[in-house]
């Protein structure tokens, strides 16, 4: 489902998930309770809430603006909800 959601239409992914017998609903209330281990700011909290209604998000910005900090918080939040996370980077050091 995770890979398909990157390359396929959301309706197609939802239909494939339904056919496999899984539930496609994502509104379980956990998005309201942010579970982030590092200090957060309003922008990070907005991004986490945006993830509750979309299948992905891109974090970009110049060096030193907190991208890695934000990604750590987002990954922790999603894993705490029992979700799978795919993180990619051009360089191994970034991972």
PyMOL Python script that loads the backbone (N, CA, C, O; Angstrom):
from pymol import cmd

cmd.read_pdbstr("""\
ATOM      1  N   UNK A   1       0.822  -1.203   0.000  1.00  0.00           N
ATOM      2  CA  UNK A   1       0.000   0.000   0.000  1.00  0.00           C
ATOM      3  C   UNK A   1       0.859   1.257   0.000  1.00  0.00           C
ATOM      4  O   UNK A   1       0.564   2.206  -0.726  1.00  0.00           O
ATOM      5  N   UNK A   2       1.926   1.276   0.811  1.00  0.00           N
ATOM      6  CA  UNK A   2       2.748   2.487   0.912  1.00  0.00           C
ATOM      7  C   UNK A   2       3.371   2.850  -0.430  1.00  0.00           C
ATOM      8  O   UNK A   2       3.305   4.004  -0.853  1.00  0.00           O
ATOM      9  N   UNK A   3       3.974   1.877  -1.097  1.00  0.00           N
ATOM     10  CA  UNK A   3       4.590   2.163  -2.387  1.00  0.00           C
ATOM     11  C   UNK A   3       3.528   2.506  -3.420  1.00  0.00           C
ATOM     12  O   UNK A   3       3.715   3.427  -4.215  1.00  0.00           O
ATOM     13  N   UNK A   4       2.427   1.785  -3.419  1.00  0.00           N
ATOM     14  CA  UNK A   4       1.357   2.057  -4.378  1.00  0.00           C
ATOM     15  C   UNK A   4       0.801   3.456  -4.197  1.00  0.00           C
ATOM     16  O   UNK A   4       0.422   4.102  -5.173  1.00  0.00           O
ATOM     17  N   UNK A   5       0.746   3.932  -2.960  1.00  0.00           N
ATOM     18  CA  UNK A   5       0.192   5.259  -2.721  1.00  0.00           C
ATOM     19  C   UNK A   5       1.064   6.362  -3.298  1.00  0.00           C
ATOM     20  O   UNK A   5       0.592   7.477  -3.520  1.00  0.00           O
ATOM     21  N   UNK A   6       2.337   6.057  -3.544  1.00  0.00           N
ATOM     22  CA  UNK A   6       3.236   7.033  -4.143  1.00  0.00           C
ATOM     23  C   UNK A   6       3.030   7.100  -5.653  1.00  0.00           C
ATOM     24  O   UNK A   6       3.163   8.169  -6.248  1.00  0.00           O
ATOM     25  N   UNK A   7       2.708   5.974  -6.273  1.00  0.00           N
ATOM     26  CA  UNK A   7       2.660   5.916  -7.734  1.00  0.00           C
ATOM     27  C   UNK A   7       1.255   5.737  -8.310  1.00  0.00           C
ATOM     28  O   UNK A   7       1.088   5.784  -9.529  1.00  0.00           O
ATOM     29  N   UNK A   8       0.255   5.536  -7.474  1.00  0.00           N
ATOM     30  CA  UNK A   8      -1.094   5.274  -7.981  1.00  0.00           C
ATOM     31  C   UNK A   8      -2.090   6.277  -7.422  1.00  0.00           C
ATOM     32  O   UNK A   8      -1.832   6.953  -6.426  1.00  0.00           O
ATOM     33  N   UNK A   9      -3.220   6.353  -8.082  1.00  0.00           N
ATOM     34  CA  UNK A   9      -4.337   7.188  -7.655  1.00  0.00           C
ATOM     35  C   UNK A   9      -4.856   6.675  -6.306  1.00  0.00           C
ATOM     36  O   UNK A   9      -4.920   5.466  -6.085  1.00  0.00           O
ATOM     37  N   UNK A  10      -5.225   7.589  -5.411  1.00  0.00           N
ATOM     38  CA  UNK A  10      -5.679   7.212  -4.067  1.00  0.00           C
ATOM     39  C   UNK A  10      -6.856   6.239  -4.113  1.00  0.00           C
ATOM     40  O   UNK A  10      -6.903   5.292  -3.328  1.00  0.00           O
ATOM     41  N   UNK A  11      -7.807   6.462  -5.022  1.00  0.00           N
ATOM     42  CA  UNK A  11      -8.958   5.570  -5.125  1.00  0.00           C
ATOM     43  C   UNK A  11      -8.536   4.153  -5.502  1.00  0.00           C
ATOM     44  O   UNK A  11      -9.091   3.181  -4.989  1.00  0.00           O
ATOM     45  N   UNK A  12      -7.561   4.036  -6.392  1.00  0.00           N
ATOM     46  CA  UNK A  12      -7.065   2.718  -6.790  1.00  0.00           C
ATOM     47  C   UNK A  12      -6.400   2.009  -5.612  1.00  0.00           C
ATOM     48  O   UNK A  12      -6.595   0.810  -5.412  1.00  0.00           O
ATOM     49  N   UNK A  13      -5.626   2.743  -4.848  1.00  0.00           N
ATOM     50  CA  UNK A  13      -4.965   2.159  -3.682  1.00  0.00           C
ATOM     51  C   UNK A  13      -6.001   1.709  -2.662  1.00  0.00           C
ATOM     52  O   UNK A  13      -5.917   0.597  -2.140  1.00  0.00           O
ATOM     53  N   UNK A  14      -6.983   2.571  -2.373  1.00  0.00           N
ATOM     54  CA  UNK A  14      -8.029   2.214  -1.413  1.00  0.00           C
ATOM     55  C   UNK A  14      -8.775   0.961  -1.854  1.00  0.00           C
ATOM     56  O   UNK A  14      -9.083   0.098  -1.032  1.00  0.00           O
ATOM     57  N   UNK A  15      -9.067   0.857  -3.144  1.00  0.00           N
ATOM     58  CA  UNK A  15      -9.778  -0.317  -3.662  1.00  0.00           C
ATOM     59  C   UNK A  15      -8.929  -1.576  -3.494  1.00  0.00           C
ATOM     60  O   UNK A  15      -9.446  -2.622  -3.101  1.00  0.00           O
ATOM     61  N   UNK A  16      -7.649  -1.485  -3.786  1.00  0.00           N
ATOM     62  CA  UNK A  16      -6.751  -2.633  -3.625  1.00  0.00           C
ATOM     63  C   UNK A  16      -6.660  -3.052  -2.161  1.00  0.00           C
ATOM     64  O   UNK A  16      -6.625  -4.243  -1.854  1.00  0.00           O
ATOM     65  N   UNK A  17      -6.621  -2.076  -1.263  1.00  0.00           N
ATOM     66  CA  UNK A  17      -6.564  -2.391   0.173  1.00  0.00           C
ATOM     67  C   UNK A  17      -7.858  -3.073   0.608  1.00  0.00           C
ATOM     68  O   UNK A  17      -7.826  -4.055   1.350  1.00  0.00           O
ATOM     69  N   UNK A  18      -9.010  -2.547   0.142  1.00  0.00           N
ATOM     70  CA  UNK A  18     -10.302  -3.178   0.467  1.00  0.00           C
ATOM     71  C   UNK A  18     -10.348  -4.624  -0.015  1.00  0.00           C
ATOM     72  O   UNK A  18     -10.810  -5.512   0.701  1.00  0.00           O
ATOM     73  N   UNK A  19      -9.866  -4.852  -1.232  1.00  0.00           N
ATOM     74  CA  UNK A  19      -9.876  -6.202  -1.796  1.00  0.00           C
ATOM     75  C   UNK A  19      -9.011  -7.163  -0.988  1.00  0.00           C
ATOM     76  O   UNK A  19      -9.275  -8.365  -0.960  1.00  0.00           O
ATOM     77  N   UNK A  20      -7.981  -6.636  -0.332  1.00  0.00           N
ATOM     78  CA  UNK A  20      -7.124  -7.492   0.490  1.00  0.00           C
ATOM     79  C   UNK A  20      -7.743  -7.767   1.860  1.00  0.00           C
ATOM     80  O   UNK A  20      -7.198  -8.532   2.655  1.00  0.00           O
ATOM     81  N   UNK A  21      -8.889  -7.133   2.125  1.00  0.00           N
ATOM     82  CA  UNK A  21      -9.580  -7.372   3.386  1.00  0.00           C
ATOM     83  C   UNK A  21      -9.213  -6.412   4.495  1.00  0.00           C
ATOM     84  O   UNK A  21      -9.646  -6.596   5.633  1.00  0.00           O
ATOM     85  N   UNK A  22      -8.420  -5.383   4.196  1.00  0.00           N
ATOM     86  CA  UNK A  22      -8.017  -4.414   5.211  1.00  0.00           C
ATOM     87  C   UNK A  22      -8.966  -3.239   5.219  1.00  0.00           C
ATOM     88  O   UNK A  22      -9.671  -2.984   4.243  1.00  0.00           O
ATOM     89  N   UNK A  23      -8.977  -2.520   6.337  1.00  0.00           N
ATOM     90  CA  UNK A  23      -9.789  -1.314   6.484  1.00  0.00           C
ATOM     91  C   UNK A  23      -9.016  -0.121   5.950  1.00  0.00           C
ATOM     92  O   UNK A  23      -7.842   0.046   6.280  1.00  0.00           O
ATOM     93  N   UNK A  24      -9.656   0.723   5.120  1.00  0.00           N
ATOM     94  CA  UNK A  24      -8.974   1.884   4.552  1.00  0.00           C
ATOM     95  C   UNK A  24      -9.193   3.142   5.367  1.00  0.00           C
ATOM     96  O   UNK A  24      -8.597   4.172   5.051  1.00  0.00           O
ATOM     97  N   UNK A  25     -10.013   3.107   6.392  1.00  0.00           N
ATOM     98  CA  UNK A  25     -10.231   4.319   7.180  1.00  0.00           C
ATOM     99  C   UNK A  25      -8.983   4.640   7.978  1.00  0.00           C
ATOM    100  O   UNK A  25      -8.320   3.745   8.503  1.00  0.00           O
ATOM    101  N   UNK A  26      -8.662   5.946   8.068  1.00  0.00           N
ATOM    102  CA  UNK A  26      -7.462   6.362   8.802  1.00  0.00           C
ATOM    103  C   UNK A  26      -7.800   7.301   9.941  1.00  0.00           C
ATOM    104  O   UNK A  26      -6.896   7.732  10.657  1.00  0.00           O
ATOM    105  N   UNK A  27      -9.061   7.634  10.138  1.00  0.00           N
ATOM    106  CA  UNK A  27      -9.430   8.584  11.182  1.00  0.00           C
ATOM    107  C   UNK A  27      -9.691   7.845  12.483  1.00  0.00           C
ATOM    108  O   UNK A  27     -10.839   7.573  12.835  1.00  0.00           O
ATOM    109  N   UNK A  28      -8.612   7.521  13.198  1.00  0.00           N
ATOM    110  CA  UNK A  28      -8.752   6.789  14.456  1.00  0.00           C
ATOM    111  C   UNK A  28      -8.522   7.678  15.672  1.00  0.00           C
ATOM    112  O   UNK A  28      -8.463   7.186  16.798  1.00  0.00           O
ATOM    113  N   UNK A  29      -8.393   8.979  15.452  1.00  0.00           N
ATOM    114  CA  UNK A  29      -8.227   9.910  16.551  1.00  0.00           C
ATOM    115  C   UNK A  29      -6.807  10.103  17.011  1.00  0.00           C
ATOM    116  O   UNK A  29      -6.536  11.028  17.776  1.00  0.00           O
ATOM    117  N   UNK A  30      -5.870   9.249  16.567  1.00  0.00           N
ATOM    118  CA  UNK A  30      -4.496   9.373  17.047  1.00  0.00           C
ATOM    119  C   UNK A  30      -3.796  10.590  16.470  1.00  0.00           C
ATOM    120  O   UNK A  30      -2.808  11.049  17.042  1.00  0.00           O
ATOM    121  N   UNK A  31      -4.278  11.129  15.353  1.00  0.00           N
ATOM    122  CA  UNK A  31      -3.637  12.308  14.780  1.00  0.00           C
ATOM    123  C   UNK A  31      -3.811  13.528  15.682  1.00  0.00           C
ATOM    124  O   UNK A  31      -3.010  14.461  15.631  1.00  0.00           O
ATOM    125  N   UNK A  32      -4.859  13.519  16.509  1.00  0.00           N
ATOM    126  CA  UNK A  32      -5.086  14.641  17.420  1.00  0.00           C
ATOM    127  C   UNK A  32      -4.085  14.651  18.564  1.00  0.00           C
ATOM    128  O   UNK A  32      -3.834  15.698  19.161  1.00  0.00           O
ATOM    129  N   UNK A  33      -3.515  13.497  18.874  1.00  0.00           N
ATOM    130  CA  UNK A  33      -2.555  13.372  19.957  1.00  0.00           C
ATOM    131  C   UNK A  33      -1.167  13.212  19.348  1.00  0.00           C
ATOM    132  O   UNK A  33      -0.796  12.115  18.930  1.00  0.00           O
ATOM    133  N   UNK A  34      -0.410  14.283  19.295  1.00  0.00           N
ATOM    134  CA  UNK A  34       0.907  14.234  18.686  1.00  0.00           C
ATOM    135  C   UNK A  34       1.894  13.561  19.619  1.00  0.00           C
ATOM    136  O   UNK A  34       1.978  13.910  20.796  1.00  0.00           O
ATOM    137  N   UNK A  35       2.643  12.595  19.096  1.00  0.00           N
ATOM    138  CA  UNK A  35       3.612  11.847  19.890  1.00  0.00           C
ATOM    139  C   UNK A  35       4.995  12.085  19.299  1.00  0.00           C
ATOM    140  O   UNK A  35       5.487  11.292  18.497  1.00  0.00           O
ATOM    141  N   UNK A  36       5.610  13.187  19.705  1.00  0.00           N
ATOM    142  CA  UNK A  36       6.903  13.584  19.162  1.00  0.00           C
ATOM    143  C   UNK A  36       7.917  13.699  20.289  1.00  0.00           C
ATOM    144  O   UNK A  36       7.668  14.396  21.273  1.00  0.00           O
ATOM    145  N   UNK A  37       9.066  13.022  20.161  1.00  0.00           N
ATOM    146  CA  UNK A  37      10.042  12.999  21.252  1.00  0.00           C
ATOM    147  C   UNK A  37      10.855  14.283  21.405  1.00  0.00           C
ATOM    148  O   UNK A  37      11.338  14.577  22.498  1.00  0.00           O
ATOM    149  N   UNK A  38      11.011  15.046  20.332  1.00  0.00           N
ATOM    150  CA  UNK A  38      11.807  16.274  20.373  1.00  0.00           C
ATOM    151  C   UNK A  38      10.891  17.487  20.479  1.00  0.00           C
ATOM    152  O   UNK A  38       9.718  17.396  20.119  1.00  0.00           O
ATOM    153  N   UNK A  39      11.390  18.606  20.959  1.00  0.00           N
ATOM    154  CA  UNK A  39      10.559  19.820  21.021  1.00  0.00           C
ATOM    155  C   UNK A  39       9.984  20.137  19.641  1.00  0.00           C
ATOM    156  O   UNK A  39      10.641  19.929  18.621  1.00  0.00           O
ATOM    157  N   UNK A  40       8.751  20.642  19.624  1.00  0.00           N
ATOM    158  CA  UNK A  40       8.083  20.937  18.352  1.00  0.00           C
ATOM    159  C   UNK A  40       7.738  22.415  18.253  1.00  0.00           C
ATOM    160  O   UNK A  40       7.713  23.148  19.241  1.00  0.00           O
ATOM    161  N   UNK A  41       7.476  22.818  17.016  1.00  0.00           N
ATOM    162  CA  UNK A  41       6.967  24.162  16.786  1.00  0.00           C
ATOM    163  C   UNK A  41       5.640  24.043  16.036  1.00  0.00           C
ATOM    164  O   UNK A  41       5.229  22.941  15.671  1.00  0.00           O
ATOM    165  N   UNK A  42       4.986  25.150  15.810  1.00  0.00           N
ATOM    166  CA  UNK A  42       3.663  25.140  15.182  1.00  0.00           C
ATOM    167  C   UNK A  42       3.701  24.533  13.781  1.00  0.00           C
ATOM    168  O   UNK A  42       2.766  23.837  13.386  1.00  0.00           O
ATOM    169  N   UNK A  43       4.764  24.787  13.031  1.00  0.00           N
ATOM    170  CA  UNK A  43       4.872  24.253  11.674  1.00  0.00           C
ATOM    171  C   UNK A  43       4.977  22.729  11.677  1.00  0.00           C
ATOM    172  O   UNK A  43       4.346  22.067  10.853  1.00  0.00           O
ATOM    173  N   UNK A  44       5.764  22.167  12.591  1.00  0.00           N
ATOM    174  CA  UNK A  44       5.876  20.713  12.690  1.00  0.00           C
ATOM    175  C   UNK A  44       4.538  20.091  13.069  1.00  0.00           C
ATOM    176  O   UNK A  44       4.164  19.046  12.537  1.00  0.00           O
ATOM    177  N   UNK A  45       3.828  20.719  13.971  1.00  0.00           N
ATOM    178  CA  UNK A  45       2.513  20.202  14.369  1.00  0.00           C
ATOM    179  C   UNK A  45       1.524  20.290  13.215  1.00  0.00           C
ATOM    180  O   UNK A  45       0.687  19.403  13.046  1.00  0.00           O
ATOM    181  N   UNK A  46       1.613  21.359  12.417  1.00  0.00           N
ATOM    182  CA  UNK A  46       0.738  21.496  11.246  1.00  0.00           C
ATOM    183  C   UNK A  46       1.018  20.390  10.235  1.00  0.00           C
ATOM    184  O   UNK A  46       0.090  19.815   9.668  1.00  0.00           O
ATOM    185  N   UNK A  47       2.287  20.096  10.011  1.00  0.00           N
ATOM    186  CA  UNK A  47       2.663  19.040   9.073  1.00  0.00           C
ATOM    187  C   UNK A  47       2.140  17.690   9.560  1.00  0.00           C
ATOM    188  O   UNK A  47       1.616  16.915   8.760  1.00  0.00           O
ATOM    189  N   UNK A  48       2.270  17.397  10.842  1.00  0.00           N
ATOM    190  CA  UNK A  48       1.789  16.130  11.394  1.00  0.00           C
ATOM    191  C   UNK A  48       0.279  16.000  11.224  1.00  0.00           C
ATOM    192  O   UNK A  48      -0.219  14.921  10.902  1.00  0.00           O
ATOM    193  N   UNK A  49      -0.443  17.079  11.436  1.00  0.00           N
ATOM    194  CA  UNK A  49      -1.896  17.030  11.261  1.00  0.00           C
ATOM    195  C   UNK A  49      -2.260  16.890   9.778  1.00  0.00           C
ATOM    196  O   UNK A  49      -3.255  16.251   9.437  1.00  0.00           O
ATOM    197  N   UNK A  50      -1.455  17.487   8.907  1.00  0.00           N
ATOM    198  CA  UNK A  50      -1.690  17.354   7.467  1.00  0.00           C
ATOM    199  C   UNK A  50      -1.542  15.895   7.045  1.00  0.00           C
ATOM    200  O   UNK A  50      -2.267  15.424   6.169  1.00  0.00           O
ATOM    201  N   UNK A  51      -0.615  15.186   7.659  1.00  0.00           N
ATOM    202  CA  UNK A  51      -0.419  13.778   7.326  1.00  0.00           C
ATOM    203  C   UNK A  51      -1.641  12.927   7.662  1.00  0.00           C
ATOM    204  O   UNK A  51      -1.824  11.854   7.087  1.00  0.00           O
ATOM    205  N   UNK A  52      -2.469  13.393   8.577  1.00  0.00           N
ATOM    206  CA  UNK A  52      -3.668  12.639   8.939  1.00  0.00           C
ATOM    207  C   UNK A  52      -4.656  12.584   7.786  1.00  0.00           C
ATOM    208  O   UNK A  52      -5.501  11.690   7.742  1.00  0.00           O
ATOM    209  N   UNK A  53      -4.566  13.529   6.848  1.00  0.00           N
ATOM    210  CA  UNK A  53      -5.524  13.569   5.738  1.00  0.00           C
ATOM    211  C   UNK A  53      -4.869  13.356   4.375  1.00  0.00           C
ATOM    212  O   UNK A  53      -5.549  13.402   3.350  1.00  0.00           O
ATOM    213  N   UNK A  54      -3.553  13.125   4.351  1.00  0.00           N
ATOM    214  CA  UNK A  54      -2.879  12.870   3.075  1.00  0.00           C
ATOM    215  C   UNK A  54      -1.958  11.677   3.232  1.00  0.00           C
ATOM    216  O   UNK A  54      -1.663  11.256   4.350  1.00  0.00           O
ATOM    217  N   UNK A  55      -1.507  11.140   2.128  1.00  0.00           N
ATOM    218  CA  UNK A  55      -0.670   9.931   2.168  1.00  0.00           C
ATOM    219  C   UNK A  55       0.817  10.226   2.211  1.00  0.00           C
ATOM    220  O   UNK A  55       1.615   9.295   2.316  1.00  0.00           O
ATOM    221  N   UNK A  56       1.216  11.475   2.135  1.00  0.00           N
ATOM    222  CA  UNK A  56       2.630  11.790   2.176  1.00  0.00           C
ATOM    223  C   UNK A  56       2.865  13.271   2.322  1.00  0.00           C
ATOM    224  O   UNK A  56       1.949  14.080   2.170  1.00  0.00           O
ATOM    225  N   UNK A  57       4.094  13.617   2.618  1.00  0.00           N
ATOM    226  CA  UNK A  57       4.473  15.015   2.768  1.00  0.00           C
ATOM    227  C   UNK A  57       5.951  15.138   2.398  1.00  0.00           C
ATOM    228  O   UNK A  57       6.737  14.218   2.624  1.00  0.00           O
ATOM    229  N   UNK A  58       6.310  16.269   1.833  1.00  0.00           N
ATOM    230  CA  UNK A  58       7.704  16.553   1.506  1.00  0.00           C
ATOM    231  C   UNK A  58       8.197  17.663   2.427  1.00  0.00           C
ATOM    232  O   UNK A  58       7.555  18.705   2.556  1.00  0.00           O
ATOM    233  N   UNK A  59       9.335  17.433   3.061  1.00  0.00           N
ATOM    234  CA  UNK A  59       9.938  18.439   3.928  1.00  0.00           C
ATOM    235  C   UNK A  59      11.172  18.963   3.195  1.00  0.00           C
ATOM    236  O   UNK A  59      12.097  18.207   2.899  1.00  0.00           O
ATOM    237  N   UNK A  60      11.173  20.253   2.907  1.00  0.00           N
ATOM    238  CA  UNK A  60      12.319  20.837   2.200  1.00  0.00           C
ATOM    239  C   UNK A  60      12.649  22.203   2.766  1.00  0.00           C
ATOM    240  O   UNK A  60      11.803  22.858   3.375  1.00  0.00           O
ATOM    241  N   UNK A  61      13.878  22.623   2.562  1.00  0.00           N
ATOM    242  CA  UNK A  61      14.317  23.933   3.028  1.00  0.00           C
ATOM    243  C   UNK A  61      15.826  24.018   3.023  1.00  0.00           C
ATOM    244  O   UNK A  61      16.508  23.009   2.843  1.00  0.00           O
ATOM    245  N   UNK A  62      16.354  25.213   3.219  1.00  0.00           N
ATOM    246  CA  UNK A  62      17.809  25.381   3.221  1.00  0.00           C
ATOM    247  C   UNK A  62      18.448  24.719   4.448  1.00  0.00           C
ATOM    248  O   UNK A  62      17.762  24.394   5.417  1.00  0.00           O
ATOM    249  N   UNK A  63      19.765  24.524   4.393  1.00  0.00           N
ATOM    250  CA  UNK A  63      20.465  23.910   5.529  1.00  0.00           C
ATOM    251  C   UNK A  63      20.224  24.682   6.834  1.00  0.00           C
ATOM    252  O   UNK A  63      20.169  25.912   6.856  1.00  0.00           O
ATOM    253  N   UNK A  64      20.082  23.914   7.913  1.00  0.00           N
ATOM    254  CA  UNK A  64      19.954  24.524   9.230  1.00  0.00           C
ATOM    255  C   UNK A  64      18.565  24.979   9.613  1.00  0.00           C
ATOM    256  O   UNK A  64      18.401  25.676  10.614  1.00  0.00           O
ATOM    257  N   UNK A  65      17.548  24.598   8.830  1.00  0.00           N
ATOM    258  CA  UNK A  65      16.189  25.055   9.132  1.00  0.00           C
ATOM    259  C   UNK A  65      15.368  24.029   9.915  1.00  0.00           C
ATOM    260  O   UNK A  65      14.189  24.262  10.182  1.00  0.00           O
ATOM    261  N   UNK A  66      15.972  22.897  10.285  1.00  0.00           N
ATOM    262  CA  UNK A  66      15.275  21.927  11.131  1.00  0.00           C
ATOM    263  C   UNK A  66      14.597  20.792  10.386  1.00  0.00           C
ATOM    264  O   UNK A  66      13.685  20.164  10.923  1.00  0.00           O
ATOM    265  N   UNK A  67      15.020  20.518   9.163  1.00  0.00           N
ATOM    266  CA  UNK A  67      14.384  19.437   8.390  1.00  0.00           C
ATOM    267  C   UNK A  67      14.570  18.085   9.074  1.00  0.00           C
ATOM    268  O   UNK A  67      13.607  17.335   9.238  1.00  0.00           O
ATOM    269  N   UNK A  68      15.795  17.772   9.471  1.00  0.00           N
ATOM    270  CA  UNK A  68      16.058  16.477  10.113  1.00  0.00           C
ATOM    271  C   UNK A  68      15.300  16.362  11.424  1.00  0.00           C
ATOM    272  O   UNK A  68      14.741  15.307  11.724  1.00  0.00           O
ATOM    273  N   UNK A  69      15.272  17.414  12.195  1.00  0.00           N
ATOM    274  CA  UNK A  69      14.535  17.465  13.459  1.00  0.00           C
ATOM    275  C   UNK A  69      13.050  17.183  13.193  1.00  0.00           C
ATOM    276  O   UNK A  69      12.418  16.400  13.902  1.00  0.00           O
ATOM    277  N   UNK A  70      12.517  17.824  12.175  1.00  0.00           N
ATOM    278  CA  UNK A  70      11.101  17.633  11.810  1.00  0.00           C
ATOM    279  C   UNK A  70      10.846  16.202  11.381  1.00  0.00           C
ATOM    280  O   UNK A  70       9.856  15.596  11.791  1.00  0.00           O
ATOM    281  N   UNK A  71      11.730  15.655  10.558  1.00  0.00           N
ATOM    282  CA  UNK A  71      11.544  14.291  10.065  1.00  0.00           C
ATOM    283  C   UNK A  71      11.588  13.289  11.208  1.00  0.00           C
ATOM    284  O   UNK A  71      10.788  12.353  11.234  1.00  0.00           O
ATOM    285  N   UNK A  72      12.509  13.464  12.155  1.00  0.00           N
ATOM    286  CA  UNK A  72      12.577  12.566  13.321  1.00  0.00           C
ATOM    287  C   UNK A  72      11.257  12.603  14.084  1.00  0.00           C
ATOM    288  O   UNK A  72      10.728  11.557  14.460  1.00  0.00           O
ATOM    289  N   UNK A  73      10.729  13.786  14.310  1.00  0.00           N
ATOM    290  CA  UNK A  73       9.451  13.903  15.019  1.00  0.00           C
ATOM    291  C   UNK A  73       8.314  13.252  14.240  1.00  0.00           C
ATOM    292  O   UNK A  73       7.483  12.554  14.821  1.00  0.00           O
ATOM    293  N   UNK A  74       8.274  13.475  12.935  1.00  0.00           N
ATOM    294  CA  UNK A  74       7.195  12.905  12.127  1.00  0.00           C
ATOM    295  C   UNK A  74       7.271  11.379  12.078  1.00  0.00           C
ATOM    296  O   UNK A  74       6.255  10.697  12.212  1.00  0.00           O
ATOM    297  N   UNK A  75       8.467  10.854  11.887  1.00  0.00           N
ATOM    298  CA  UNK A  75       8.627   9.397  11.852  1.00  0.00           C
ATOM    299  C   UNK A  75       8.224   8.799  13.194  1.00  0.00           C
ATOM    300  O   UNK A  75       7.509   7.798  13.235  1.00  0.00           O
ATOM    301  N   UNK A  76       8.670   9.397  14.282  1.00  0.00           N
ATOM    302  CA  UNK A  76       8.311   8.902  15.615  1.00  0.00           C
ATOM    303  C   UNK A  76       6.803   8.932  15.833  1.00  0.00           C
ATOM    304  O   UNK A  76       6.229   7.977  16.357  1.00  0.00           O
ATOM    305  N   UNK A  77       6.170  10.015  15.436  1.00  0.00           N
ATOM    306  CA  UNK A  77       4.723  10.165  15.579  1.00  0.00           C
ATOM    307  C   UNK A  77       3.986   9.076  14.801  1.00  0.00           C
ATOM    308  O   UNK A  77       3.065   8.449  15.325  1.00  0.00           O
ATOM    309  N   UNK A  78       4.388   8.855  13.560  1.00  0.00           N
ATOM    310  CA  UNK A  78       3.702   7.867  12.730  1.00  0.00           C
ATOM    311  C   UNK A  78       3.950   6.441  13.208  1.00  0.00           C
ATOM    312  O   UNK A  78       3.026   5.627  13.217  1.00  0.00           O
ATOM    313  N   UNK A  79       5.173   6.125  13.604  1.00  0.00           N
ATOM    314  CA  UNK A  79       5.474   4.786  14.108  1.00  0.00           C
ATOM    315  C   UNK A  79       4.711   4.524  15.405  1.00  0.00           C
ATOM    316  O   UNK A  79       4.245   3.408  15.636  1.00  0.00           O
ATOM    317  N   UNK A  80       4.583   5.538  16.246  1.00  0.00           N
ATOM    318  CA  UNK A  80       3.816   5.391  17.490  1.00  0.00           C
ATOM    319  C   UNK A  80       2.353   5.083  17.212  1.00  0.00           C
ATOM    320  O   UNK A  80       1.668   4.487  18.043  1.00  0.00           O
ATOM    321  N   UNK A  81       1.878   5.492  16.042  1.00  0.00           N
ATOM    322  CA  UNK A  81       0.501   5.189  15.639  1.00  0.00           C
ATOM    323  C   UNK A  81       0.393   3.823  14.960  1.00  0.00           C
ATOM    324  O   UNK A  81      -0.694   3.405  14.561  1.00  0.00           O
ATOM    325  N   UNK A  82       1.526   3.133  14.833  1.00  0.00           N
ATOM    326  CA  UNK A  82       1.521   1.820  14.193  1.00  0.00           C
ATOM    327  C   UNK A  82       1.579   1.898  12.676  1.00  0.00           C
ATOM    328  O   UNK A  82       1.253   0.926  11.995  1.00  0.00           O
ATOM    329  N   UNK A  83       1.988   3.036  12.140  1.00  0.00           N
ATOM    330  CA  UNK A  83       2.037   3.203  10.690  1.00  0.00           C
ATOM    331  C   UNK A  83       3.433   2.897  10.173  1.00  0.00           C
ATOM    332  O   UNK A  83       4.419   2.961  10.907  1.00  0.00           O
ATOM    333  N   UNK A  84       3.489   2.567   8.895  1.00  0.00           N
ATOM    334  CA  UNK A  84       4.761   2.329   8.230  1.00  0.00           C
ATOM    335  C   UNK A  84       5.262   3.627   7.630  1.00  0.00           C
ATOM    336  O   UNK A  84       4.477   4.468   7.192  1.00  0.00           O
ATOM    337  N   UNK A  85       6.584   3.783   7.613  1.00  0.00           N
ATOM    338  CA  UNK A  85       7.190   5.020   7.120  1.00  0.00           C
ATOM    339  C   UNK A  85       8.318   4.669   6.166  1.00  0.00           C
ATOM    340  O   UNK A  85       9.143   3.804   6.457  1.00  0.00           O
ATOM    341  N   UNK A  86       8.348   5.342   5.032  1.00  0.00           N
ATOM    342  CA  UNK A  86       9.443   5.206   4.081  1.00  0.00           C
ATOM    343  C   UNK A  86      10.167   6.535   4.009  1.00  0.00           C
ATOM    344  O   UNK A  86       9.570   7.559   3.675  1.00  0.00           O
ATOM    345  N   UNK A  87      11.469   6.520   4.327  1.00  0.00           N
ATOM    346  CA  UNK A  87      12.294   7.721   4.255  1.00  0.00           C
ATOM    347  C   UNK A  87      13.358   7.481   3.196  1.00  0.00           C
ATOM    348  O   UNK A  87      14.057   6.469   3.237  1.00  0.00           O
ATOM    349  N   UNK A  88      13.485   8.394   2.257  1.00  0.00           N
ATOM    350  CA  UNK A  88      14.518   8.262   1.227  1.00  0.00           C
ATOM    351  C   UNK A  88      15.411   9.496   1.252  1.00  0.00           C
ATOM    352  O   UNK A  88      15.006  10.573   1.690  1.00  0.00           O
ATOM    353  N   UNK A  89      16.619   9.312   0.776  1.00  0.00           N
ATOM    354  CA  UNK A  89      17.573  10.420   0.687  1.00  0.00           C
ATOM    355  C   UNK A  89      18.570  10.099  -0.411  1.00  0.00           C
ATOM    356  O   UNK A  89      18.821   8.934  -0.716  1.00  0.00           O
ATOM    357  N   UNK A  90      19.125  11.126  -0.993  1.00  0.00           N
ATOM    358  CA  UNK A  90      20.102  10.932  -2.047  1.00  0.00           C
ATOM    359  C   UNK A  90      21.412  10.378  -1.489  1.00  0.00           C
ATOM    360  O   UNK A  90      22.062   9.551  -2.128  1.00  0.00           O
ATOM    361  N   UNK A  91      21.800  10.838  -0.292  1.00  0.00           N
ATOM    362  CA  UNK A  91      23.070  10.418   0.294  1.00  0.00           C
ATOM    363  C   UNK A  91      22.837   9.567   1.535  1.00  0.00           C
ATOM    364  O   UNK A  91      21.913   9.807   2.311  1.00  0.00           O
ATOM    365  N   UNK A  92      23.691   8.576   1.700  1.00  0.00           N
ATOM    366  CA  UNK A  92      23.575   7.669   2.845  1.00  0.00           C
ATOM    367  C   UNK A  92      23.700   8.400   4.167  1.00  0.00           C
ATOM    368  O   UNK A  92      23.029   8.039   5.133  1.00  0.00           O
ATOM    369  N   UNK A  93      24.551   9.429   4.234  1.00  0.00           N
ATOM    370  CA  UNK A  93      24.751  10.177   5.472  1.00  0.00           C
ATOM    371  C   UNK A  93      23.442  10.786   5.970  1.00  0.00           C
ATOM    372  O   UNK A  93      23.213  10.863   7.177  1.00  0.00           O
ATOM    373  N   UNK A  94      22.596  11.212   5.059  1.00  0.00           N
ATOM    374  CA  UNK A  94      21.318  11.812   5.451  1.00  0.00           C
ATOM    375  C   UNK A  94      20.416  10.784   6.134  1.00  0.00           C
ATOM    376  O   UNK A  94      19.661  11.128   7.044  1.00  0.00           O
ATOM    377  N   UNK A  95      20.490   9.541   5.707  1.00  0.00           N
ATOM    378  CA  UNK A  95      19.661   8.508   6.329  1.00  0.00           C
ATOM    379  C   UNK A  95      20.197   8.143   7.702  1.00  0.00           C
ATOM    380  O   UNK A  95      19.627   7.288   8.380  1.00  0.00           O
TER     381      UNK A  95
END
""", "prot")
cmd.dss("prot")
cmd.show_as("cartoon", "prot")
cmd.util.cbc("prot")
cmd.orient("prot")
